[in-house]
Amino acid sequence: MTERADCVVIGAGLVGLAIAHELAGRGTSCRVIERRRIAGGTTSTTFAWLNATSKLEEDYHRLNVAGVEGHWRLASRWGSDVTGHRHTGCLMWAGPDTATTLDDLERIFDRLSRLAYPCRRVGRRELTDLEPRIAFGHGAEGLLMPLDGWLDAPRLARHLAQGIVRGGGAIHEETQVTGFLGSAPVLDGVVTADGPVHADRVVIAAGTGTGDLAAMALGSQTALRPVGSDPGLLVEIAGAGAWLNRVVCFPEGDDELHMRPSAGGGLLMGADAADRMLPDEMRARRHLATRAQHYFIGLDSADVMARTTARVGHRPMPADGRSIVGRLPGCDNLFVAATHSGITLAPAVGAMLADEITGRPASSLLQEFRPDRFAWT
């Protein structure tokens, strides 16, 4: 394989595909290089809660709002059955004796209100109407965030990939990038196990592999890692999708427990406390089953354990927890997109970075998220 394209994107997760899809829509020919399969990494092992609810720093919140709104535009354009979007809203609740307190809930409401993010208070009667299988308890109150939802991320990834190919691009799966053509400050493309791909611009959207690839491109002997790996466990209970109607955040304080229906008709759940139990996956699964039994009416944890499957994802996590998007210092035509909340942010990051790559004005939303706040070599 010896090819030439306007741009090479390394990584066929949702972020990389969103960038390539946006570039294709601007008439820029793309080659996407993926060492696994399409959506074979974090995209297929993520909770995929579309939200700005949990991002309360103003600049990061605004960026995530742009991501959420971008998702609903995609669903409106192609239809949610095609894209895998579910615009269900998110419910967060607390009670007099829960780890997340009613005062905590009020502080979240105040902060979201100041940020002008749609949010309304919900009393116990409406909580029960919204989610009749949950045992809310006396005195429970909640918040409903109607802009939130969730995504069948692999489905959207496959749809974007089809659009890239229809637009004249190509996606090379199970192809490893082994080097870069040329050297900083101007690259001429990438070297792969199947041959070179020449390109005027290169984008690294490779999740946890970002640090190694950036070091290789910049000729560094030591790969500094502004992007780390944050393992997370997801457990799915088969046949339990009817237990919930939307994303629900349960009142576990700093050990946030979150659940939603899954694309396969089950119930998907994860928790910060379970993540910290890794690599003891069975212990973490039992913890989640016990927590689910605590909240759901008539649920037997032994039955839950018999019907669970689990998967562990390695989420890319910038060192300061905030997105890294833009031109990489030291190289004129090398760009990077690395972020936690990549599922939520993919449409916004894809459009904004495609604008920059094609010479359009940069978005002010990215001002505080540039790569140059880190040393890469």
Secondary structure, DSSP 8 states (H G I E B T S, - for coil): --EEEEEEEE--SHHHHHHHHHHHHTT--EEEE-SSSTT-SGGGSS--EE-STT--SHHHHHHHHHHHHHHHHHHHHH-HHHH-EE---EEEEE-TTSSS-HHHHHHHHHHHHHTT---EEE-HHHHHHH-TTB---TT-EEEEETT-EEE-HHHHHHHHHHHHHHTT-EEE-S--EEEEEEETTEEEEEEETTEEEEEEEEEE--GGGHHHHHHHHHT-SS---SEEEEEEEEEEETT-GGG-SSEEEES-TTS-EEEEE-TTSSEEEEEHHHHHHTT-HHHHHHHHHHHHHHHBTT--HHHHHHTEEEEEEEEEEETTSS-EEEE-TT-TTEEEEE-TTHHHHHHHHHHHHHHHHTT----GGGTT--GGGS---
